[in-house]
Amino acid sequence: IVQSYPETCHPLDTLESMKAQSEAFVFLDVYARGHYNSYFLANMKKEGTMPVIEEGDFEILEKGKTDALAISYYMSTISHYGEDSLTNVEDVVIKKNPYLEMSEFGWTIDPIGLRITLRQLYDRYEMPIYIVENGYGYDDHLVDGVINDDYRIDYMRKHIEEMKKAVEEGVDCRGYLSWGPIDILSSRAQMKKRYGFVYVNRDNDDLKDMRRIKKKSFEWYKNVISSNGKVL
């Protein structure tokens, strides 16, 4: 899920934000409601992108509804009327929010956006939510044999804190999982963007010795797990 805020208080920007959210929620709508949301369905008909719907397809969707939601959350973007708030060709590219910091890879750091998203989803679907992906991609480097990734700890701590606030506000959020515990090739087939608590000593082309080295975040997250989120 990518949270999308109106860029200004102009009503057209709000409409653009609503469109972006409708598109972001379309798969969850099918999983949780058993049908497309009304705006997305109408827009597919208008744009001529409607898939072939066979007799009985909608009934199958209705029967296949889930009992809980599993979501990924990394960032937010902003919507301006007539402009793309997010593109995903060579990489995920979002519009910069002047009120938020961004990672070195151009993704917004927005812990409060997770809280907003959780509240929106629970209001919309009223079913348990599991966060199955959240993490901080960074070009980690070994310095004297260690990796002090305080930036990752700070990112995850703030997101977990906002998740807790959402729970206090009534959201039935039952779990939090990070992406991912060990450095792997990203979806763009590169090692440069690392998410793990365990460093893998290789790069895109050179496998080096493939050593596994615990980052500072390893022990931190271990304590988070063992305390069920009480020690952050």
C-alpha positions in Angstrom: 0.0 0.0 0.0 1.3 3.5 -0.9 -0.5 6.2 1.0 -1.4 9.3 -1.1 -2.1 12.8 0.2 -3.5 15.7 -1.8 -0.7 18.0 -2.7 -2.8 21.1 -1.8 -6.3 21.8 -0.4 -7.6 22.3 -3.9 -10.6 20.0 -4.4 -9.1 18.6 -7.7 -6.0 17.4 -5.8 -8.3 15.7 -3.3 -10.1 13.9 -6.2 -6.7 12.9 -7.6 -5.8 11.5 -4.1 -9.1 9.6 -3.9 -8.3 8.1 -7.4 -4.8 7.0 -6.2 -6.3 5.4 -3.1 -9.0 3.6 -5.0 -6.3 2.1 -7.3 -4.2 1.2 -4.2 -7.1 -0.6 -2.6 -8.4 -2.4 -5.6 -6.8 -5.8 -4.8 -7.7 -5.6 -1.1 -11.3 -4.8 -2.2 -11.5 -8.0 -4.2 -9.9 -10.0 -1.4 -11.9 -8.6 1.4 -15.2 -7.5 -0.2 -15.4 -9.9 -3.0 -15.8 -7.2 -5.7 -14.2 -4.2 -7.3 -14.8 -0.8 -5.7 -17.4 1.2 -7.6 -15.0 3.9 -8.8 -12.4 1.5 -10.2 -15.0 -0.5 -12.0 -16.6 2.6 -13.5 -13.1 3.9 -14.5 -12.2 0.6 -16.3 -15.3 0.8 -18.3 -14.7 4.5 -19.2 -11.0 3.9 -20.2 -11.7 0.7 -22.0 -9.5 -1.4 -19.7 -12.2 -3.7 -18.4 -11.0 -7.3 -18.4 -13.2 -10.0 -19.9 -15.7 -11.0 -17.3 -17.1 -14.5 -17.7 -20.5 -15.6 -16.4 -20.0 -16.6 -12.7 -16.8 -14.7 -12.2 -18.2 -12.2 -9.7 -19.8 -15.1 -7.8 -16.4 -16.7 -7.5 -14.9 -13.5 -6.2 -17.6 -13.3 -3.6 -17.0 -16.8 -2.4 -13.2 -16.3 -2.2 -13.2 -13.5 0.4 -10.4 -13.5 3.0 -10.7 -13.5 6.8 -7.8 -11.1 7.3 -5.6 -8.6 5.4 -1.8 -8.9 4.8 -0.3 -5.6 3.7 3.1 -4.1 2.8 3.9 -0.5 3.7 7.1 1.5 2.9 6.2 5.0 1.9 3.7 7.6 0.9 3.3 10.0 -2.0 1.3 13.1 -2.9 -1.3 13.6 -5.6 -1.6 16.6 -7.9 -4.5 16.8 -10.4 -3.5 15.5 -13.9 -0.1 14.2 -12.8 1.0 10.7 -11.8 1.7 10.4 -8.1 3.6 7.1 -8.6 5.3 5.4 -11.6 6.7 1.9 -11.6 8.7 1.4 -14.9 12.4 1.1 -14.1 11.8 1.7 -10.4 9.1 2.9 -8.0 9.2 6.8 -8.3 7.0 9.0 -6.2 6.4 12.7 -5.8 8.4 14.4 -3.0 6.5 15.6 0.0 8.2 18.8 1.4 7.2 17.8 4.9 8.9 14.5 5.0 12.5 13.1 4.6 13.3 10.7 1.8 15.7 7.7 1.7 18.7 7.7 -0.6 16.6 5.7 -3.0 13.9 8.4 -3.2 11.3 6.7 -1.0 9.4 8.9 1.6 10.0 8.1 5.2 6.5 8.4 6.7 5.8 6.4 9.9 2.5 8.4 10.5 1.4 7.3 7.0 1.4 3.7 8.3 -0.9 4.7 11.1 -3.2 6.6 8.7 -3.2 3.6 6.3 -4.1 1.1 9.1 -7.0 3.3 10.2 -8.3 3.7 6.7 -8.0 0.0 6.0 -9.7 -1.0 9.2 -12.5 1.5 8.7 -13.0 0.2 5.1 -12.8 -3.6 5.8 -13.3 -4.1 9.5 -11.1 -7.2 9.7 -7.7 -8.1 11.2 -4.6 -6.7 9.6 -1.1 -8.1 9.5 1.8 -5.9 8.3 3.9 -8.5 6.5 6.4 -6.1 4.8 8.0 -2.9 6.3 11.7 -2.0 6.2 14.4 0.4 5.2 16.5 -0.1 2.1 20.0 1.4 2.3 23.4 1.0 0.7 25.0 -0.5 3.8 28.8 -0.6 4.0 31.2 -2.5 6.3 33.3 -0.1 8.4 36.0 -1.8 10.5 34.0 -5.1 10.1 30.7 -3.7 11.5 27.6 -2.0 10.3 26.0 0.5 12.6 22.7 0.9 10.8 21.0 3.2 13.3 19.0 4.7 10.4 17.3 1.4 10.0 16.6 1.0 13.7 15.2 4.6 13.8 12.9 3.9 10.8 11.5 0.7 12.1 11.1 1.9 15.7 9.0 4.9 14.5 6.8 2.7 12.3 6.2 0.2 15.1 5.4 3.1 17.5 2.8 4.4 15.0 1.4 0.9 14.6 0.9 0.7 18.3 -1.0 4.1 18.3 -3.3 2.7 15.6 -4.0 -0.3 17.8 -4.8 2.1 20.7 -7.2 3.9 18.3 -9.1 0.7 17.6 -7.4 -1.0 14.7 -7.2 -4.8 15.0 -3.6 -5.1 13.9 -2.3 -8.5 14.9 1.3 -8.7 13.6 4.3 -7.0 12.2 7.0 -8.6 10.0 10.0 -6.8 8.5 11.4 -7.1 5.0 13.7 -8.8 5.1 15.9 -10.5 7.7 18.9 -11.0 5.4 20.2 -9.0 2.5 19.0 -10.4 -0.8 18.7 -9.2 -4.4 16.0 -6.6 -4.5 13.1 -6.7 -6.9 15.3 -4.7 -9.3 18.0 -7.4 -9.2 20.5 -5.4 -7.2 22.4 -5.9 -3.9 22.9 -2.1 -3.4 19.5 -1.6 -1.8 19.8 -3.7 1.4 17.0 -4.3 3.9 18.4 -7.1 6.1 19.6 -7.3 9.7 22.3 -9.6 8.4 24.8 -8.3 5.8 25.8 -10.5 2.9 29.3 -9.7 1.7 28.8 -9.6 -2.0 27.7 -7.0 -4.6 25.8 -7.2 -7.9 28.6 -8.9 -9.9 31.2 -10.0 -7.4 30.2 -12.8 -5.0 33.3 -12.1 -2.8 33.3 -14.5 0.2 29.5 -14.4 0.8 30.1 -14.0 4.6 27.1 -13.2 6.8 27.6 -10.4 9.3 25.1 -9.3 11.9 24.3 -5.6 11.7 23.6 -3.4 14.7 19.8 -3.8 13.9 20.1 -7.6 14.4 20.3 -7.5 18.2 17.8 -4.6 18.3 15.1 -6.4 16.4 15.8 -9.6 18.4 14.9 -7.7 21.5 11.8 -6.2 19.8 10.6 -9.7 19.0 11.4 -11.3 22.4 9.6 -8.4 24.2 6.6 -8.5 21.8 7.4 -4.9 20.8 7.7 -3.5 24.3 11.4 -2.8 24.0 12.1 -0.5 21.1 
